[in-house]
């Protein structure tokens, strides 16, 4: 895992995704990396919910990227790496955002390691199931990943 963060330094988007189904240990992996490299670990669902609670739906749509960036900047101002856990809120269909795009945007100037609740399937990164409002499918490019499902 640490090797992936070092490899990410050479990429345009310094993004590493820890991919796995619920319960496979993504949070434990992030905690281990956090302790080994002294990087902050952010619960994205909790922090974004706190900051967007009093906003209207329209304000949430407009402010999400800025608020997420502020959260990361605040906790990682003195760190080159930030770890993001519980990112499910980014997939909320009402926010009308591209979760991977948001993570890539954050990873331009810092290495971002994020837990991705999903799977790698036939050369694609997948979140949710087809037909679900939060379903996403991305080609495996412009980011690195660790597939915890492969170890099951």
Secondary structure by P-SEA (a helix, b strand, c coil): caaaaaaaccccccbbbbcccccccaaaaaaaaaaacbbbbbaaaaaaaaaaccccaaaaaacaaaaaaaaaaaacccccbbbbccccccccccccccaaaaaaaaacccbbbbbbcccccccbbbccccccccbbbbcccccccccccccc
